[in-house]
Amino acid sequence: MGDVVSTHLDEGRRQHIAERTGKVLGEFCRCYREQYGVALFNSVRYEIEGNGGPQAQLLHRKVPLEDHVIFSGNLFQYIEENKKWRNRFCVVPHNYGLVLYENKLAYERDLQPRVLVNSAGYKVLTSVDQYLELVSSSLPGVTPKSGHSPILKCPTDFPLILWHPYARHYYFCVMTGKEQERWKAVLQACVRHCNDGISEDSRVEAPAFTDAVRMYRQAKEQYGTWDMLCGNQTQVLSNLVMEELLPELRNTIGPRLKGKAQERQRTWIQISDTVYRMVYEQTKAQYDAVMAQCEQERPQLESTIRTDMDQIITSKEHLASKIRAFVLPKAEICVRNHVQPYISSILEALMAPTSQGFAEVREVFFKEVTDMNMNVVNEGGLEKLGEYMEKLSHLAFHPVKMQSCYEKMDQLKLEGLQQRFDVSSTSVFKQRAQIHMRQQMDDAVYTLETLLHQELGKLQGKDDLCKSIQRILERVLKKYDYDSSTVRKKFFREALLQITIPFLLKKLAPTCKGELAKFQELIFEDFASFILVENTYEEVVLQSVMKDIMQAVKEAAVQRKHNLYRDSVVLHNSDPNLHLLGEGLAIDWADEQPQPEPDRRRRAKQVVSVIQDDEGALPYELGAEGLLRPRSPQQPREPAPDGREETREAPARESAGAGGEAGQRLPNGTGRRSGAGEEPAAVAQPGPAGGPSPAPGGQGAGAQRTAPGGEAPSGAGLCQTTPAAPVPASAVPASPVPSAEVLSGAGVQHTPAPTPKPRATVPAEAEVPQGTAASPSASPEVPQGTAASPSASPEVPQGTAASPTASPEVPQGTAASPSASPEVPQGTAASPSASPEMPQGTAASSPASPAAQAPAPAPGMICQQPSDKETGEEMTSPSSPPQPPATTESGEGVQTEF
């Protein structure tokens, strides 16, 4: 197949591709240099003048959580070189890069990964028919005849396909529907994170880049949202070049493709991927060069800005007044006739799914903390708190538990409005809202961590710990409600601007854009680097519609739609010293729990464990190199949950074939890894839950960088681990083309068997018994008299009898068994299936008690802001937090639960 690609991409055509790429990048770099001066001026002005918005109540984690694995497990991958399906062990590090190993043993031995994938710009498909439809649309006129075999055959009914409009595609499949749903959530989390590749922390480079992309596309009369504005800067520019280059190549090469329809489609996918790699490499070199040039000129530009700030502002305001007098009357008419009637409809379509998603985030957070509180009281107390909090700290990065929140955005529909306002897709708004959800969850968890850590020295026992956790939870929920309202209102305003501004610019372009050149003479030559007529014109258009957008969002808040707060609502006396706590060192909960041995080895935290460690064989013959392998003698054979026998590949046979199937890979926003110069660790140390902890991997030299989207060469040196940097967890590393990181010593933490025994060595392919997670109905014994819910009831209006806010004292020596349930293994989160019996006359604490006694507020007036006199925080319309469920959903298989 490589010869076929070379035939269509000869030297002459490659030279033509390089010239077209250079032309597009030359025009873009001109736009970027112009926008760089404007962005630098805005950044310095913001630094001097400031922009006081509402202060966030939740703390933000300044040191991101690193050295942990988001997900890991086995799945089957289709290898295009030999057209066979192979079992692969997939690891998703904290930076959301997909890293595929030959098998789990290769990962544990720190061997070179087979494939590293950056999922920016990809779509996750779970249907072969949907994939074939997209492939057919990418090469019009080539459709397989009925009865002929399609381009891809999946051996199971549960495929997982990563589709990209330009780069290569990746084909996976699993054995069950539950596995497919979990892997789909994981892959979507990877795509979401990698799409958000341009860090917002940069106040100069990021806005300069996005504005340059917008100006370049508007110069080509391409307005509206762009789906391929995803990934880091180099990936976005590569998509920009391919958007213009690919149609030309399709018209030239498409008619010359030979063979059956399936072969032509397969050849075209490989040609597109090869061109994308070429464009990517050239784009990276040229963009890095212009970035270095701008950074070199920055000190001089910044000195001029600080010296002549007042004159620059005066000159810009004079220019804006002239453009406003010319443009504003026309813009106001256009807004009144074409935009204003639809603002409320757009806002309502955005508010409903977004607010439901944030409400689900609140519910998941409340449930997880409440379940942890129950487990602390019933099982471990202070001794187990560190273990539980370490798991809770990764809740925002648990793709399966957060999936219920993200799915709410799937309801976002802009029926009829999409075509009117030239919105190509709603995926841009969905992913932005989902990223906000994840950030709010992490802020809430980190705030609870910080407050609880501060209280540890004052606690005397389980009862004090339970009351303290409940009190802190209520404080954090109030802060979350306030911050989520602020974040949502900002998101609604930005989304409305993204929808309406391109529409207005397109409408006004025929009558206004041609006349803008005459305003250039109003700008002093010394200030031409910081003031642009085009940018000032867009600001005037924005002002014409901004008043209506602000008014629509304000009215929604005044009517308390979807639990939005008015701008005048603030949290008075709300922990004035709380933000000082966030300036301290990051909390390491592993140090708060007792270690089983003096040797405290640092483990890679596992957010989600292996989905299915027992690798199932495909339902057909795989050839000489099948997936059968012997089991480890240390592990007893257990039947699979569905009754079929699990088969496993021979690790030695898999390891011996690691040198084959070499290729190139796409640098994927992950760091570099190490491990070439040290022999793999074989000693396993029991973790806090009693199971063996993976030993840290070795460090070594030999870094490599490869082309985008391919497989890692088998003989290449291992990558160097990137040191932890104080950037947000959602940010992609600063390097435009980072490579995938496999963390040194990143072990896979599983839920242990009921009677775990520490082992001296790690077997070649240790099998994790399935079904060890706690049953949802299992509950440890609780002494009679324990409160039905550890949640404290919020304060009720004056004159209403309030329920107790803390659990009553547990009578000594009294025990009641809520349900006949087996003992939960150590380290497994268990929650009771029913509340234990209460002594007669004892008041049960329940978060729903105020609602039962207090008069119900009018519909639409409920604001989920419980009041807490102890913290001095006053909010309007208090209401109780959601009642905790009686049972705890436990994971299936060997998924680690918090």
TITIMAR-257275 format. One record per residue (C-alpha): x, y, z. Coordinates in steps of 0.2 Angstrom, whole numbers, plus 2048, in hexadecimal, padded with zeros to 3 digits. Example, Ala and Ser with C-alpha at 12.3 -4.5 7.8 and 13.67 -1.06 7.14 Angstrom:
83E7EA827/8447FB824/
***
This chain:
800800800/80F80C803/81380A7F1/80280F7EC/80381F7F7/8148237F0/80D8227DE/80082F7E1/80B83A7EC/81A83B7E0/8288487E2/81F8557D8/80F8547E2/8188557F2/8218647ED/81086C7E8/8098677F9/817870802/8158807F8/8028807FB/80687D80E/81388B80E/807897806/7F9894812/805895821/80C8A581A/7FB8AE81A/7F78A782B/8088AD833/8058BE82C/7F48BE835/7FC8B7845/80A8C5846/7FC8D2845/7F28CA852/8018C785D/8038DA860/7F18DC864/7F08CE870/8008D4879/7F88E587B/7E88DE882/7F28D388E/7FC8E2895/7ED8ED896/7E48DF89F/7F28DD8AB/7F28F08AF/7E08F48AF/7D98E38B5/7C88DC8B2/7BF8D98C2/7B38CB8C0/7AA8C08CE/7B78B78D8/7B68A48D7/7B189C8E7/7B988B8E4/7CB8898E4/7D48848D4/7E28778D4/7F28808CF/7FC8708CE/7F48648C3/7F28528C8/7FF8488BF/8078378C0/7F782E8BE/7EE8238B1/7DD8298AB/7D88188A4/7E080889F/7DA7F7897/7DA7EB889/7D17ED878/7D47E6867/7DC7F1859/7DB7EE847/7ED7EF83F/7EC7F582D/7FD7EE828/7F87DC82A/7E57DF82B/7E37D583B/7DC7D984C/7E87D985B/7E57DB86D/7ED7EB874/7EF7F2886/7EA804886/7EF811892/7E9823894/7F582E89E/7F083D8A7/7F2848897/7E583D88E/7F0836880/7EC82487A/7FB81987C/7FA807876/8057F987B/8087E8874/8017E1885/8007E5897/8117DD89A/8197E988E/8117F7898/8177F08A8/8297EE8A1/8297FF89B/82B7FA889/82980587A/816808876/810802865/805811861/803823869/7F382C863/7EE83E865/7DB83E864/7D9851860/7CD853851/7C7841852/7B583B854/7B182B85E/7A5820854/79D81085A/79580B84A/79E80483B/78F80A830/79281C836/7A581A832/7A2813821/79682281D/7A482F822/7B1825818/7A5826809/7A383980B/7B583C80C/7B88357FA/7A88397F0/7A482D7E2/7AB81E7E9/79E8137F1/7A08007F3/7937F67EA/7867EC7F5/78C7DB7F9/79E7E07F9/7A87E0809/7AA7F1811/7BB7F9815/7BA7F3827/7B37E482F/7B17E3842/7B27D284B/7A67D7859/7977E285A/79F7EF864/7AB7F985A/7B480985F/7BB814850/7C5824851/7C182D841/7CB83D83B/7C784782B/7D9848826/7E483C831/7E4829833/7D682083B/7D781484A/7CC80484B/7C87FC85C/7BB7F0862/7B77E8873/7AC7D9878/79D7E0882/7927EF881/7977F5892/7A97F588D/7A57FF87E/79B80C888/7AA80E894/7B780F886/7AC81B87D/7AC82788C/7BF82588D/7C282987B/7B683887B/7BF83F88B/7D083D881/7C9846872/7C185487D/7D1857886/7DC856877/7D186286D/7D386F87B/7E6870876/7E8883876/7EB888888/7E189688E/7EF89B89B/7F88A488D/7F18B588C/7FB8BA87C/7FF8AA871/7EE8A2873/7E28B186F/7EF8B6861/7EE8A5859/7DB8A385A/7D88B5853/7E48B1845/7DB8A1840/7CA8AB841/7D18B9836/7D98AE82A/7C88A4827/7BE8B4826/7C98BA819/7C48AA80F/7B28AF813/7B18A081F/7A78A682E/79F89C83C/7A688F848/7B3883842/7B3871848/7C586E844/7CC87C850/7D286E85B/7E2868862/7F2872864/7F8880859/80187584D/7F286984B/7E6878848/7F187F83B/7F386E832/7E086D832/7DF87E82A/7EB87981C/7E2868819/7D1871818/7D787A808/7E486D802/7D985D803/7CB8617F7/7D88657EA/7E18557EC/7D184B7EC/7CC8527DB/7DD84E7D5/7E183D7DC/7D08367DF/7CC8327CC/7DD82A7CB/7DA81D7D9/7D980B7D3/7D17FB7DA/7C17F77E2/7B88047EC/7BE7FE7FD/7D07FE7F7/7CE8107F0/7C7816800/7D580E80A/7E28157FE/7DA827800/7DB826813/7ED822812/7F1830806/7E783C811/7F1836820/802838817/7FE849811/7F884E823/80984982A/81285381D/808862820/80A860833/81D85F833/81E86F828/811878832/81A874842/82B87B83C/82388B834/81888F843/82788C84F/831898845/8248A6846/8218A3858/8348A585C/8348B5852/8258BD85B/82D8B886C/83D8C1867/8338D1863/8288D0872/8338DA87E/8348E9873/8228E886F/81D8E7882/8298F5886/820900879/80F8FB880/813900892/81B91088D/80D916881/7FE90D889/7F391D88B/7F7923879/7F3912872/7E291187C/7DE922876/7E291E864/7D890E864/7C991786C/7C992585E/7CA917851/7BB90E859/7B191D85A/7B3920847/7AF90E843/7A090E84F/79891D846/79A914836/79590283A/78A90384A/77A908841/77B8FA834/7808EE842/7718F284D/7658F083F/76C8DF83B/76C8DA84E/75A8E0850/7538D7840/75E8C7840/7658C3851/75B8CB85F/74C8C085C/7568B085D/7618B386C/7548AD879/75289D86F/76589A86E/76789D880/759891885/76088487A/771886882/76B888894/761878896/76F86A892/77D87589A/7748778AA/76F8658AB/7818608A9/78786C8B7/7798658C2/77F8548BE/7918598C3/78A85F8D4/78084F8D6/78F8438D2/79A84E8DE/78E84D8EC/78B83A8EA/79E8368EA/7A28408F9/793839902/7988278FE/7A982B904/7A3832914/799822917/7A8817913/7B282191F/7A681F92D/7A280D92A/7B3806925/7C3810927/7C2820930/7D182B930/7DC81D92B/7D381B91B/7D082D917/7E082F90D/7DB821902/7CA8278FE/7CF8398FB/7DD8338EF/7CF82B8E5/7C383A8E6/7D18468E1/7D083E8CF/7BD83F8CE/7BD84C8C0/7C88428B5/7BE8328B7/7B78318A5/7AA8248AA/7A382C8B9/7A383D8B1/79A8368A1/7898398A8/78D84B8AA/79484D898/786843890/77A851895/78285C888/77D85087A/76B85887C/771868875/76886C865/76787C85A/75A87684F/757883841/76388F849/772886843/76F88A831/76A89B834/7798A083E/785895834/78A88A842/79187A83B/79087084A/78C87185D/79B866862/7A5876866/79987C873/79686A87A/7A986787D/7AB878884/79D876891/7A4864895/7B586B899/7AD8788A4/7A486A8AD/7B48608B0/7BD8708B6/7AF8748C3/7AF8628C9/7C28638CC/7C18748D5/7B386D8E0/7BD85E8E5/7CD8688E7/7C48748F3/7BD8668FD/7CE85E8FE/7D686E904/7C9872911/7C9860918/7DC85F919/7DB86F923/7CF86792F/7D9857932/7E385C941/7D386194A/7C9851948/7C8844957/7BF83594F/7B382E942/7A4839948/7AE849947/7B5844936/7A384092F/79C851935/7AB85A92E/7AA85291D/79785691D/799868922/7A786B915/79D863908/78E86F90A/79A87E90A/7A28778FA/7918748F2/78C8868F5/79C88C8ED/7998818DE/7888878DB/78E8998DB/79D8958CF/79388A8C4/7878988C1/7958A48BD/79E8988B1/78D8948A8/7898A68A6/79A8A989E/79889A893/7878A088D/78D8B1889/79C8AA87F/79289D876/7858AB870/7948B686A/79B8A7861/78B8A4858/7858B6854/7958BF851/79B8B5841/7898B783B/7898CA83D/79A8CB835/7958C2826/7858CC824/78E8DD826/79D8D881B/7968DD80A/7928EF810/79F8F281E/7AF8E881B/7B48F180B/7B3902813/7BF8FD822/7CF901818/7CC91481A/7CD91382D/7DF90D82C/7E691F82B/7DF92383C/7EC917844/7FD91E849/80B915840/813912851/803909858/7FF8FF848/8068EF850/7F98F185E/7E98F8856/7E18EF847/7D28F683E/7CB8E483B/7CC8E084E/7C48F1853/7B68EE846/7B28DD84E/7B28E585F/7A58F2859/79A8E4852/79C8DA862/7968EA86C/7868EB861/7808DA867/7888D8878/77B8E2881/76D8D787B/7778C7880/77B8CE891/7698D2893/7638C188E/76E8B889A/76A8C58A8/7578C28A6/75A8AF8A7/7648B18B7/7568BD8BF/7498B08BB/7558A38C3/7548988B4/75E8888B6/76588E8C7/76E89D8C0/7728AB8CC/7708BD8CA/7818C78C7/77D8D08D7/77D8C08E2/78E8BE8EA/7938B38F9/7968BE907/7A48BA914/7A88AB90A/7B88A3911/7C38B390F/7D28A8912/7CD89A907/7D789F8F8/7E78A0903/7E688D906/7E788A8F3/7F88928F3/8008848FD/8078748F7/7FD8678EF/7F585A8FA/7FC8498F9/7EF83E901/7FA82F8FF/80583690E/7F5838918/7F2825919/7FD818921/80980F916/80B7FC917/81E7FC916/82B809919/82F80A907/823816900/8248158EE/81B8228E3/80D8198D9/8048208CA/7F28228CF/7E68198C5/7D68238C2/7CC8158B9/7D38038BA/7D37F78AC/7C37F48A3/7C57E289F/7D67DB8A4/7D17CA89E/7D47CB88B/7C67C3882/7CA7B9872/7C27BF862/7B47B485B/7BE7AE84C/7D07A7848/7DD7B5849/7EA7AB840/7FB7A4847/7FD7B3853/7ED7B085C/7E87B886D/7EA7A8877/7F77A9885/7FA79F895/7F37A58A5/7FF7AA8B3/80179C8C0/7FE7A78CE/7ED7AC8C9/7DE79F8CA/7D479D8BA/7C37A68BC/7B57A58AF/7B07B58A6/7A17BF8AB/7977B989C/79C7A789E/7A87A6890/7BA7A1893/7C77AF893/7D67AD888/7E67B688A/7F57B887F/8067B1883/8107C088A/8217B9883/81A7B7872/8127C9872/8227D0879/82D7C786C/8227CF85E/8247E1865/8307E5857/8247E4849/8177EF842/8227FE843/81B80F83E/81A821842/80F82984F/806839852/80D844860/7FE84586B/7FF852879/808847885/81884788D/82783C88A/82B82C893/83A824899/83F81289E/84D80D892/85B80C89E/8548028AD/84E7F18AE/83C7EF8B3/8377EE8C5/8307DD8CA/82C7E08DC/81A7E58E0/8157EE8F0/8047ED8F8/7FA7FD8F6/7EF804902/7E17F98FD/7EB7E9900/7EE7E58ED/7FF7E58E5/8057F68DF/80E7F78CE/8217FB8D1/82780B8C9/82F80A8B8/84180F8B4/84781F8AD/85282089D/85882A88F/85482A87D/846836878/83D835867/83184085D/82683984F/81A83F842/808841847/7FC832848/807823845/80D81584F/81D816859/82C80D851/8317FE85A/84380185B/842813860/848819871/83C81C87F/83682D882/83B838891/82E83B89F/82984E89F/82A8568B0/81B85C8B9/81786E8B4/80B8798BD/7FE87A8B0/7EB8768B0/7E78648AE/7DD86889E/7EB871896/7F6868889/80886A88C/810879885/81A870877/810872867/813860862/815856873/818843872/80E83787C/81383488E/813823897/8168278A9/82481E8B1/81D8128BE/80B8158B9/8048058BF/7F27FF8BD/7E97FF8CE/7DB7F28CF/7CE7EE8DB/7D67E08E5/7CE7CE8E8/7C67CB8F9/7D57C3900/7E47CC8F8/7F57C68FC/8057D08F8/8107C88EB/8237C98EA/8237CA8D7/8177D08C9/8137C18BE/8157C38AB/8037C78A8/7FA7C88B8/7E77C68B6/7DB7D18C0/7CC7C78C7/7BC7CF8C1/7AD7D38CC/7B77D98DB/7AE7EA8DC/7A27EC8EA/7907E78E5/7847F68E5/77A7ED8F3/7887E88FE/78A7F390E/7957F191D/78D7EF92E/788800936/785802948/77380494C/76F81694F/77A81D941/77282B937/769826927/77483391D/78483C922/77E84B919/77A85A925/769863921/76B87591C/763882926/751884925/747894926/74489C937/735894940/737884937/73C874941/74D86F93A/75485E93A/76485A942/77385E938/77E85093E/77D83E941/778839953/78583095E/78781E95A/782813969/79080896F/78F7F696C/77F7F7962/7807F0950/7737ED943/7767E5933/76D7EF925/76D7E1918/7757D0917/7847D490C/7957CD90B/7A47D6912/7AA7E3906/7BD7E1902/7C97ED908/7CB7FC8FD/7BA7FA8F4/7AE8088F6/79E8018FD/78E80B901/77F80490B/7707FE902/76580490F/76681091E/76880792E/75A80793B/759816946/756815959/74481A95D/74382C95F/753830957/75283D949/759838939/763845930/75E84791E/762854911/74F85490C/74985891D/74886B91B/73E86990B/73185E914/72F86C922/73287C919/72588490D/7298808FB/72F88E8F1/7278938E0/72C88A8D1/73B8908C8/7418998D8/74B88B8E0/75D88E8E1/7678808E7/77188A8F4/771883905/775890913/78288C920/78389892E/792890935/79D896926/7948A7925/78F8A5913/77E8AC90F/7748A78FF/7638AA8FA/75589D8F8/75E88F902/75987D8FD/76086C902/76D8638F8/7688548EF/7648458FA/7728388F9/76D8278F2/76B8188FD/77780E8F3/7888118EB/78A80C8D9/7998018D8/7A47FE8C8/7A37EE8BE/7B17E38BA/7C17E98C2/7BD7FC8C0/7C48068CF/7B780F8D8/7B981F8E2/
***
